[in-house]
Amino acid sequence: MADARTRNRYFDDLFSTPDLAWMGQNTNHVPAHPAVAEAMIRSVEAGEFNAYAPPMGFEALRSAIVADLGVAGTSAEALVTEGGVNALAMICKARAKPGTTLVTTDPTWKWPCMFAEQAGAEVVQIPIYDASVNYKLTPDALRANVDERCAIIYIVDPNNPLGIRYDREEIEAFAEIARSVGALLIHDCTYRDFADGHTPVLQVAPEGTVVSLSFSKWLGLAGMRIGALVAEPKLVDEFSAASTSVLGASVVAQRAAMAGLSVKPEWMKDVRRIDSANKAMIIEAAKATGLSVPIPVSHGNFLVLETASTGVSPEAIVEAARREGVMIRQGRYHTAAFGDRFIKVSTSVPSAWAERFCEGLPRYIETARTLNDVPALF
């Protein structure tokens, strides 16, 4: 358990850093909408936390999630979970078995790969860190990597960390490929609220597919642990049977999520304005420092900055920034194959944090040149 303890101390130290700029986890740090804060306070003052929530989530929240996804009036229903990662864990637990495969991209989000491997499945990652394919999974590449063993196709859209998003025709093609081999298509839509022209798979292929969602990124509830999966009822029944969260998600978090959905249009207008301005600022600073920005139009709340021109490792830059109270992420967190190429910077943060990062970036790189022993990063 040494690695687990080291990882825990790492994040405990980050939490203990005064005025830390959290710019590595894609979490939203724009100050909460008053309605969301008030909903949490009212719930706490009412002592609602003394009771367990309904195991599938409050009915009002379940309905609001389905409506927000744009599939109201269909058979789709939501299962509220303890964060988006919990939704993905129960899906992988239900479907991944020895002798099966989970097919995804590289980069992808790492934890579902771990869940599938824990269940005995093989993980197949298709490289997409390639300008020749526009940093995207192509239908042809997916077809070439699935067969009758494929139990799960896992698509992160927008992709974390690249920020690309798939168009409607691509999502339709992925769903058709999944049907052709009898695989479940998981559409991880964690970052969809920062994307233009996003199409949840349930809008085009409602059977044999599932959407996973999070309230950590757009609403800033990372520490509250609340997410959801949305699918046809028979799949919801299958996945909920594999759940370990049989007593429901946080009551206080659910109240916050309901309030957030009620003010989402006005809230996200402000968040995306701040996010866009931060992206423009960071891109300008990166280019001035000699870093390249391979995907300047990111549909997520983050940017990939390539570091090859600096001659120093992404890990060294991350450590140098940490020493000045700015948390960013090294590429190897996301991908072993391509992680030596980039750092990732989150952008749904107060403007002052983005300004601090931009002002300090040349200094981080110079400090990184002097670092010969970078501690473990996570």
TIPASE-342168 format. One record per residue: x, y, z of N, C-alpha, C in turn; residue in one letter. Coordinates in steps of 0.1 Angstrom, whole numbers, padded with zeros to 4 digits, always signed. Layout:
% residues N
XYZXYZXYZa...
This chain:
% residues 378
+0008-0012+0000+0000+0000+0000+0008+0013+0000m+0022+0011-0002+0030+0023-0001+0027+0033-0012a+0024+0028-0024+0020+0037-0035+0007+0045-0032d-0002+0038-0026-0015+0044-0022-0013+0055-0012a-0004+0052-0002-0002+0062+0008+0006+0074+0003r+0015+0071-0006+0023+0082-0012+0013+0091-0020t+0004+0085-0028-0005+0093-0036-0014+0101-0026r-0019+0095-0016-0027+0102-0006-0020+0114+0000n-0008+0112+0004+0000+0123+0010+0002+0134-0001r+0004+0131-0013+0005+0140-0024-0007+0150-0025y-0019+0144-0025-0031+0152-0026-0034+0159-0013f-0030+0153-0002-0032+0160+0011-0023+0172+0012d-0011+0171+0007-0002+0183+0006-0008+0194-0003d-0014+0190-0014-0020+0200-0023-0031+0207-0015l-0040+0199-0008-0051+0206-0001-0046+0215+0010f-0034+0212+0015-0028+0220+0026-0021+0232+0021s-0020+0234+0008-0012+0245+0002-0021+0257+0002t-0018+0268+0009-0026+0280+0009-0028+0286-0005p-0040+0290-0008-0043+0297-0021-0038+0289-0033d-0038+0275-0033-0034+0267-0044-0043+0270-0056l-0037+0272-0068-0045+0273-0080-0047+0259-0086a-0059+0253-0085-0061+0239-0090-0064+0240-0105w-0053+0237-0113-0054+0238-0127-0049+0226-0134m-0052+0214-0127-0048+0202-0133-0058+0191-0134g-0070+0193-0127-0079+0182-0126-0092+0185-0134q-0092+0195-0142-0104+0199-0150-0117+0202-0141n-0114+0205-0128-0126+0208-0120-0129+0223-0121t-0141+0226-0118-0146+0240-0120-0144+0248-0107n-0137+0258-0107-0134+0266-0095-0140+0280-0096h-0148+0283-0106-0156+0295-0107-0165+0295-0095v-0166+0306-0087-0174+0307-0075-0188+0302-0078p-0194+0294-0069-0207+0287-0071-0218+0297-0073a-0228+0293-0081-0240+0301-0083-0247+0302-0069h-0252+0314-0066-0258+0315-0053-0269+0305-0050p-0277+0301-0060-0287+0291-0059-0282+0277-0054a-0270+0274-0059-0264+0261-0056-0259+0261-0042v-0252+0272-0038-0247+0273-0024-0259+0273-0014a-0269+0280-0018-0281+0281-0009-0288+0268-0007e-0288+0260-0018-0295+0247-0017-0287+0237-0008a-0274+0238-0008-0266+0230+0001-0267+0234+0015m-0267+0247+0017-0269+0253+0031-0283+0249+0037i-0293+0250+0029-0307+0246+0033-0307+0232+0037r-0301+0223+0029-0301+0209+0031-0294+0206+0044s-0282+0212+0046-0275+0210+0059-0283+0215+0071v-0288+0227+0070-0296+0233+0081-0308+0224+0084e-0314+0218+0074-0325+0209+0076-0322+0195+0082a-0309+0193+0083-0304+0180+0087-0307+0168+0078g-0308+0171+0065-0311+0161+0055-0300+0150+0055e-0288+0154+0058-0277+0144+0058-0279+0133+0068f-0288+0134+0077-0290+0123+0087-0297+0111+0080n-0303+0113+0068-0310+0102+0062-0303+0098+0049a-0306+0085+0045-0301+0080+0032-0310+0085+0021y-0303+0088+0010-0311+0092-0002-0318+0080-0009a-0328+0082-0017-0333+0071-0025-0321+0065-0033p-0321+0051-0034-0309+0045-0039-0306+0048-0054p-0316+0052-0062-0313+0056-0076-0313+0071-0077m-0314+0078-0066-0314+0093-0067-0328+0099-0066g-0329+0111-0061-0342+0118-0061-0349+0118-0074f-0362+0115-0075-0369+0114-0087-0368+0127-0095e-0369+0138-0088-0368+0151-0095-0355+0153-0102a-0344+0148-0095-0331+0149-0101-0329+0140-0113l-0334+0128-0111-0333+0118-0122-0340+0124-0135r-0352+0129-0133-0359+0135-0145-0352+0147-0151s-0346+0155-0142-0339+0167-0147-0327+0163-0155a-0320+0153-0151-0308+0148-0158-0312+0143-0172i-0322+0136-0173-0327+0131-0186-0331+0142-0195v-0338+0152-0189-0342+0164-0197-0330+0172-0202a-0320+0174-0193-0308+0181-0196-0300+0175-0207d-0301+0161-0208-0293+0154-0218-0301+0155-0232l-0313+0159-0232-0320+0160-0244-0327+0148-0249g-0330+0139-0239-0337+0126-0243-0350+0125-0235v-0356+0135-0230-0369+0135-0223-0379+0130-0233a-0389+0122-0229-0399+0116-0238-0395+0103-0244g-0382+0098-0241-0378+0085-0245-0379+0076-0233t-0375+0064-0235-0375+0054-0223-0363+0056-0214s-0353+0064-0218-0341+0066-0211-0344+0071-0196a-0336+0065-0187-0337+0070-0173-0323+0071-0167e-0322+0079-0157-0310+0082-0150-0308+0074-0137a-0296+0070-0134-0292+0065-0122-0282+0074-0116l-0285+0080-0104-0276+0089-0098-0265+0081-0091v-0252+0085-0092-0241+0078-0086-0232+0087-0078t-0223+0081-0071-0213+0089-0063-0202+0093-0072e-0204+0103-0081-0194+0107-0090-0195+0099-0103g-0190+0105-0114-0190+0099-0127-0182+0086-0127g-0171+0086-0119-0163+0074-0118-0170+0062-0113v-0179+0064-0104-0187+0053-0098-0196+0048-0108n-0202+0056-0117-0210+0051-0127-0202+0042-0137a-0190+0046-0140-0182+0038-0149-0177+0025-0143l-0175+0026-0130-0170+0014-0123-0181+0003-0123a-0194+0007-0120-0204-0003-0120-0207-0009-0134m-0206+0000-0144-0208-0005-0158-0197-0015-0161i-0185-0012-0158-0174-0021-0161-0175-0034-0153c-0180-0033-0141-0182-0045-0132-0192-0054-0138k-0202-0048-0144-0213-0056-0150-0209-0063-0163a-0201-0056-0171-0199-0061-0185-0185-0067-0187r-0175-0062-0180-0161-0067-0183-0159-0081-0176a-0154-0090-0184-0152-0104-0179-0139-0109-0185k-0133-0120-0179-0122-0126-0185-0126-0131-0199p-0117-0129-0209-0119-0133-0222-0126-0122-0231g-0129-0111-0225-0135-0100-0232-0125-0088-0233t-0129-0078-0242-0121-0067-0243-0129-0054-0240t-0122-0044-0236-0127-0030-0235-0118-0022-0245l-0124-0016-0255-0117-0009-0266-0119+0006-0264v-0108+0013-0264-0109+0027-0261-0097+0034-0269t-0095+0047-0266-0085+0054-0273-0072+0056-0264t-0062+0061-0270-0050+0065-0263-0046+0079-0268d-0048+0089-0260-0052+0090-0246-0067+0087-0244p-0070+0083-0232-0084+0081-0227-0084+0085-0213t-0095+0083-0206-0095+0084-0191-0091+0071-0185w-0082+0071-0177-0075+0059-0173-0083+0049-0164k-0092+0054-0156-0098+0046-0145-0107+0035-0151w-0116+0037-0161-0123+0026-0166-0114+0015-0172p-0103+0018-0177-0093+0008-0181-0089-0001-0169c-0086+0006-0158-0083-0002-0146-0094-0010-0141m-0107-0005-0142-0118-0013-0137-0120-0025-0146f-0118-0024-0159-0120-0035-0168-0109-0046-0165a-0097-0041-0163-0086-0051-0161-0088-0058-0147e-0093-0051-0137-0096-0057-0125-0106-0068-0126q-0115-0067-0136-0126-0077-0138-0121-0088-0148a-0108-0087-0152-0102-0098-0160-0103-0095-0175g-0108-0084-0179-0108-0081-0194-0095-0075-0199a-0093-0076-0212-0082-0070-0218-0085-0056-0223e-0076-0047-0221-0079-0033-0226-0071-0031-0239v-0078-0026-0249-0072-0023-0262-0073-0008-0264v-0062-0002-0266-0061+0013-0268-0057+0016-0282q-0064+0024-0288-0062+0029-0302-0055+0042-0302i-0043+0044-0307-0036+0057-0306-0043+0068-0314p-0045+0079-0308-0052+0091-0315-0044+0103-0314i-0032+0103-0307-0024+0115-0305-0016+0117-0318y-0024+0121-0329-0018+0121-0342-0026+0132-0350d-0019+0142-0355-0025+0152-0363-0031+0147-0376a-0026+0136-0381-0031+0131-0394-0045+0125-0393s-0050+0122-0381-0064+0118-0379-0071+0129-0371v-0066+0141-0370-0072+0152-0363-0074+0149-0348n-0065+0140-0343-0065+0136-0329-0078+0129-0325y-0084+0122-0335-0096+0116-0332-0096+0101-0335k-0105+0093-0329-0107+0080-0333-0115+0080-0346l-0111+0072-0356-0119+0071-0368-0127+0058-0368t-0139+0058-0374-0147+0046-0375-0138+0034-0380p-0130+0036-0390-0122+0026-0396-0112+0020-0386d-0106+0028-0378-0097+0023-0368-0105+0015-0357a-0117+0020-0354-0124+0013-0344-0128-0001-0349l-0133-0002-0362-0137-0015-0368-0125-0025-0368r-0114-0019-0370-0102-0028-0371-0098-0034-0357a-0103-0029-0346-0099-0033-0333-0110-0039-0325n-0121-0042-0331-0132-0049-0323-0135-0062-0330v-0139-0072-0322-0143-0085-0327-0153-0090-0317d-0156-0103-0318-0167-0109-0310-0163-0109-0295e-0151-0107-0292-0147-0106-0277-0150-0093-0271r-0153-0083-0279-0154-0069-0274-0167-0068-0266c-0166-0065-0253-0178-0063-0245-0181-0048-0243a-0171-0039-0244-0173-0025-0241-0165-0017-0251i-0171-0007-0257-0164+0004-0264-0165+0016-0256i-0154+0022-0252-0155+0034-0243-0149+0046-0250y-0158+0056-0252-0155+0068-0259-0156+0080-0249i-0146+0087-0247-0146+0100-0239-0148+0111-0249v-0158+0119-0248-0162+0129-0258-0169+0141-0251d-0162+0152-0250-0149+0155-0255-0138+0147-0248p-0127+0145-0256-0117+0137-0250-0109+0144-0240n-0106+0137-0229-0097+0142-0219-0084+0134-0220n-0073+0141-0224-0070+0155-0223-0070+0163-0236p-0073+0157-0247-0071+0164-0260-0081+0175-0263l-0093+0173-0258-0103+0184-0260-0110+0183-0274g-0108+0172-0282-0115+0170-0294-0129+0166-0291i-0139+0168-0300-0152+0162-0299-0157+0156-0312r-0165+0146-0311-0170+0139-0322-0183+0145-0327y-0185+0144-0341-0197+0150-0346-0208+0139-0346d-0220+0142-0350-0231+0133-0349-0229+0121-0358r-0223+0122-0370-0221+0111-0379-0211+0101-0373e-0201+0107-0366-0191+0098-0360-0197+0090-0349e-0205+0096-0341-0212+0089-0330-0221+0078-0335i-0228+0081-0346-0237+0071-0352-0229+0060-0357e-0217+0062-0363-0208+0052-0368-0203+0043-0356a-0199+0049-0345-0194+0042-0334-0205+0032-0328f-0217+0038-0328-0229+0030-0323-0231+0018-0332a-0230+0020-0345-0233+0009-0355-0222-0002-0353e-0210+0002-0351-0199-0007-0349-0201-0015-0336i-0205-0009-0326-0208-0016-0313-0219-0026-0315a-0230-0022-0322-0241-0032-0325-0236-0044-0333r-0226-0042-0342-0222-0052-0351-0215-0063-0344s-0209-0060-0332-0202-0071-0325-0208-0073-0311v-0220-0067-0309-0227-0070-0297-0221-0063-0284g-0214-0052-0286-0207-0045-0275-0215-0034-0270a-0213-0031-0257-0219-0019-0251-0211-0007-0255l-0217+0004-0259-0210+0016-0262-0212+0025-0250l-0202+0029-0243-0202+0039-0232-0198+0052-0238i-0206+0062-0237-0203+0075-0242-0201+0084-0229h-0189+0086-0226-0185+0094-0214-0186+0109-0218d-0197+0115-0213-0200+0129-0217-0196+0139-0206c-0186+0136-0198-0183+0144-0187-0181+0159-0190t-0175+0161-0202-0171+0175-0206-0181+0181-0216y-0192+0175-0218-0200+0180-0230-0205+0194-0228r-0206+0199-0216-0211+0212-0214-0202+0223-0218d-0189+0220-0221-0180+0229-0226-0178+0228-0241f-0186+0219-0247-0184+0216-0262-0195+0224-0270a-0191+0226-0282-0201+0231-0292-0205+0219-0301d-0218+0218-0304-0222+0207-0313-0221+0193-0308g-0222+0191-0295-0221+0178-0289-0234+0170-0291h-0232+0157-0294-0244+0148-0296-0242+0136-0287t-0250+0135-0276-0250+0123-0268-0255+0111-0276p-0249+0100-0274-0252+0088-0282-0267+0084-0281v-0273+0086-0269-0287+0083-0267-0297+0090-0276l-0292+0101-0282-0301+0109-0291-0301+0102-0305q-0291+0094-0308-0291+0087-0321-0291+0072-0321v-0288+0066-0309-0288+0052-0308-0292+0048-0293a-0305+0048-0290-0309+0047-0276-0308+0033-0271p-0305+0023-0279-0305+0009-0274-0290+0004-0274e-0286-0003-0263-0273-0009-0262-0262+0002-0260g-0266+0013-0255-0256+0024-0252-0259+0030-0239t-0249+0037-0233-0251+0043-0220-0243+0056-0220v-0248+0066-0214-0241+0079-0212-0237+0080-0198v-0224+0084-0195-0220+0087-0182-0218+0102-0180s-0222+0107-0169-0221+0122-0166-0215+0125-0153l-0211+0137-0151-0205+0142-0139-0209+0156-0136s-0211+0159-0123-0213+0172-0118-0201+0179-0113f-0189+0172-0114-0177+0177-0109-0171+0189-0118s-0173+0188-0131-0166+0196-0140-0174+0209-0143k-0187+0208-0148-0194+0220-0152-0199+0227-0139w-0203+0220-0129-0210+0226-0117-0200+0228-0106l-0188+0222-0106-0178+0224-0096-0181+0216-0083g-0187+0204-0084-0190+0196-0072-0181+0184-0071l-0169+0186-0075-0159+0174-0074-0159+0168-0060a-0157+0176-0050-0156+0171-0037-0169+0166-0031g-0180+0168-0038-0193+0163-0033-0196+0149-0038m-0189+0145-0049-0191+0132-0054-0205+0129-0059r-0208+0134-0071-0221+0131-0077-0220+0131-0092i-0226+0120-0098-0226+0119-0112-0238+0111-0116g-0238+0105-0128-0250+0097-0132-0246+0089-0144a-0254+0079-0146-0255+0072-0159-0269+0073-0164l-0270+0073-0177-0284+0074-0184-0284+0063-0195v-0295+0055-0194-0296+0044-0204-0310+0039-0204a-0313+0030-0213-0327+0023-0213-0328+0015-0200e-0341+0014-0196-0344+0007-0183-0337-0006-0180p-0336-0015-0190-0331-0028-0188-0316-0027-0185k-0309-0017-0191-0295-0015-0188-0293-0009-0174l-0301+0000-0171-0301+0006-0158-0302-0005-0147v-0312-0014-0149-0314-0025-0140-0301-0034-0139d-0295-0036-0151-0283-0045-0151-0271-0038-0143e-0269-0025-0146-0258-0018-0139-0261-0016-0125f-0273-0013-0121-0276-0010-0107-0274-0023-0098s-0276-0035-0105-0274-0047-0098-0259-0049-0094a-0250-0043-0101-0236-0044-0099-0231-0033-0090a-0240-0024-0085-0235-0013-0077-0232-0016-0063s-0222-0010-0057-0219-0011-0043-0225+0001-0036t-0230+0011-0043-0236+0023-0037-0251+0021-0035s-0255+0011-0027-0268+0007-0025-0277+0017-0016v-0270+0026-0010-0277+0035-0001-0278+0049-0007l-0274+0051-0020-0276+0063-0027-0265+0073-0025g-0265+0083-0034-0255+0094-0034-0258+0104-0023a-0249+0113-0021-0250+0123-0010-0263+0131-0012s-0271+0133-0002-0283+0141-0002-0279+0155-0005v-0269+0161+0002-0266+0175+0000-0261+0177-0014v-0253+0167-0020-0248+0169-0034-0260+0169-0043a-0270+0160-0041-0281+0160-0050-0289+0172-0050q-0291+0178-0038-0298+0191-0037-0290+0202-0046r-0277+0202-0044-0268+0211-0052-0270+0208-0067a-0270+0196-0071-0272+0192-0085-0285+0197-0091a-0296+0195-0083-0309+0200-0088-0309+0215-0089m-0303+0222-0080-0303+0237-0081-0294+0241-0093a-0283+0234-0095-0275+0237-0106-0282+0235-0120g-0289+0224-0121-0296+0222-0134-0307+0233-0136l-0313+0238-0125-0323+0248-0126-0318+0262-0131s-0305+0264-0129-0299+0277-0133-0288+0275-0144v-0288+0263-0150-0277+0259-0159-0274+0269-0170k-0285+0273-0178-0282+0282-0189-0275+0295-0185p-0279+0301-0175-0272+0314-0171-0259+0311-0165e-0258+0300-0157-0245+0296-0151-0235+0293-0161w-0238+0284-0171-0228+0280-0180-0224+0291-0190m-0233+0301-0192-0229+0312-0200-0218+0320-0194k-0218+0322-0181-0207+0329-0174-0195+0320-0173d-0197+0307-0170-0185+0298-0169-0178+0297-0182v-0185+0296-0193-0179+0294-0206-0172+0307-0211r-0178+0318-0207-0171+0331-0210-0157+0332-0203r-0157+0328-0190-0145+0329-0183-0135+0318-0188i-0140+0306-0191-0132+0296-0196-0126+0299-0210d-0133+0305-0218-0128+0309-0232-0117+0320-0230s-0120+0330-0222-0110+0340-0220-0097+0334-0214a-0098+0325-0205-0086+0319-0199-0079+0311-0209n-0086+0304-0218-0079+0296-0229-0071+0305-0238k-0077+0316-0242-0070+0326-0251-0058+0331-0244a-0059+0335-0231-0047+0340-0224-0036+0330-0223m-0040+0317-0220-0030+0307-0218-0023+0303-0232i-0031+0302-0242-0025+0300-0255-0015+0310-0259i-0018+0323-0257-0009+0334-0260+0004+0332-0252e+0002+0329-0239+0014+0328-0230+0022+0316-0234a+0016+0305-0238+0023+0293-0241+0031+0295-0254a+0025+0301-0264+0033+0304-0277+0044+0314-0274k+0042+0323-0266+0053+0333-0263+0065+0326-0256a+0062+0315-0249+0072+0308-0242+0078+0297-0250t+0073+0295-0262+0078+0285-0271+0071+0271-0271g+0061+0271-0263+0053+0258-0262+0043+0258-0274l+0040+0246-0279+0030+0246-0290+0017+0241-0284s+0006+0245-0291-0008+0241-0287-0014+0234-0299v-0013+0220-0298-0017+0212-0310-0032+0213-0313p-0040+0215-0302-0055+0215-0304-0060+0228-0298i-0058+0240-0305-0062+0253-0299-0077+0254-0297p-0085+0247-0304-0100+0247-0302-0103+0235-0293v-0103+0237-0280-0106+0226-0271-0121+0227-0267s-0128+0215-0268-0142+0214-0264-0143+0210-0250h-0132+0209-0243-0132+0206-0228-0127+0219-0221g-0127+0218-0208-0122+0229-0200-0108+0228-0196n-0099+0226-0207-0085+0223-0205-0078+0225-0218f-0065+0226-0218-0057+0227-0230-0044+0218-0228l-0040+0212-0239-0027+0204-0240-0017+0214-0245v-0006+0215-0238+0006+0223-0242+0018+0214-0244l+0023+0214-0256+0034+0205-0259+0047+0211-0255e+0056+0203-0248+0068+0208-0241+0081+0205-0248t+0081+0199-0260+0094+0194-0266+0104+0205-0267a+0099+0217-0271+0108+0228-0274+0116+0233-0262s+0111+0229-0250+0118+0234-0237+0130+0226-0234t+0130+0213-0238+0141+0204-0235+0140+0199-0221g+0129+0201-0214+0127+0196-0201+0115+0188-0200v+0114+0179-0190+0102+0170-0190+0090+0177-0185s+0078+0172-0189+0066+0177-0184+0065+0176-0168p+0071+0165-0163+0071+0163-0148+0078+0174-0141e+0089+0178-0147+0097+0189-0141+0090+0202-0141a+0083+0205-0152+0075+0217-0152+0063+0217-0142i+0057+0205-0141+0046+0204-0131+0051+0206-0117v+0063+0201-0114+0068+0202-0100+0072+0217-0098e+0078+0223-0108+0082+0238-0107+0070+0246-0104a+0059+0243-0111+0046+0251-0109+0041+0248-0095a+0041+0236-0091+0036+0232-0077+0043+0240-0067r+0056+0242-0068+0064+0249-0058+0060+0264-0057r+0053+0269-0068+0047+0282-0067+0032+0283-0065e+0027+0271-0061+0013+0271-0057+0003+0270-0069g+0008+0263-0080-0001+0261-0091+0000+0246-0095v-0012+0240-0095-0013+0225-0098-0017+0224-0112m-0008+0218-0120-0011+0214-0134-0008+0199-0135i-0011+0193-0147-0009+0179-0148+0001+0175-0159r+0009+0165-0156+0019+0159-0166+0012+0150-0175q+0016+0149-0187+0010+0140-0197+0009+0126-0194g+0019+0121-0186+0019+0106-0183+0008+0103-0173r+0001+0112-0167-0011+0108-0160-0022+0103-0169y-0022+0107-0182-0032+0104-0191-0027+0092-0200h-0015+0092-0204-0010+0082-0214+0004+0079-0213t+0008+0066-0212+0022+0062-0211+0029+0065-0225a+0021+0062-0236+0028+0063-0249+0031+0077-0253a+0023+0087-0249+0025+0100-0254+0027+0111-0243f+0028+0106-0231+0028+0115-0219+0041+0123-0218g+0051+0120-0225+0063+0128-0224+0063+0140-0233d+0051+0142-0240+0050+0153-0249+0044+0166-0244r+0036+0165-0233+0028+0176-0229+0025+0178-0214f+0020+0190-0211+0014+0192-0198-0001+0196-0202i-0010+0194-0192-0024+0198-0194-0027+0208-0184k-0034+0218-0188-0038+0230-0179-0053+0231-0180v-0060+0231-0168-0074+0234-0167-0077+0248-0168s-0089+0251-0174-0092+0265-0177-0105+0271-0171t-0113+0262-0164-0125+0267-0158-0122+0271-0143s-0114+0282-0143-0109+0287-0130-0110+0302-0129v-0109+0308-0118-0109+0322-0117-0098+0328-0126p-0101+0340-0132-0092+0346-0141-0078+0349-0135s-0078+0352-0122-0066+0355-0115-0057+0342-0115a-0063+0330-0114-0054+0318-0115-0048+0317-0128w-0055+0319-0139-0050+0318-0152-0039+0329-0154a-0041+0341-0149-0031+0351-0150-0018+0347-0142e-0020+0341-0131-0008+0336-0123+0000+0326-0131r-0008+0316-0137-0001+0306-0145+0007+0312-0156f+0000+0321-0164+0007+0327-0175+0019+0335-0171c+0018+0343-0160+0030+0351-0156+0041+0342-0151e+0038+0330-0145+0048+0322-0140+0054+0312-0150g+0047+0309-0161+0051+0299-0170+0066+0299-0175l+0071+0311-0179+0085+0311-0182+0094+0307-0170p+0090+0311-0159+0098+0308-0147+0097+0293-0143r+0085+0287-0145+0084+0273-0143+0094+0265-0151y+0095+0269-0164+0104+0262-0173+0118+0264-0169i+0122+0276-0165+0136+0278-0161+0139+0270-0148e+0130+0270-0139+0132+0262-0127+0133+0247-0130t+0124+0243-0139+0124+0229-0143+0138+0224-0148a+0146+0233-0154+0159+0230-0159+0169+0226-0148r+0165+0231-0136+0175+0228-0125+0170+0216-0116t+0159+0210-0120+0154+0199-0112+0159+0186-0117l+0167+0179-0108+0172+0166-0112+0165+0154-0106n+0157+0157-0096+0150+0147-0088+0136+0151-0086d+0127+0149-0095+0113+0152-0094+0106+0142-0085v+0099+0146-0075+0091+0136-0067+0080+0129-0075p+0074+0119-0070+0064+0112-0076+0052+0121-0078a+0046+0120-0090+0034+0128-0094+0023+0119-0097l+0010+0124-0095-0001+0116-0097-0012+0124-0104f
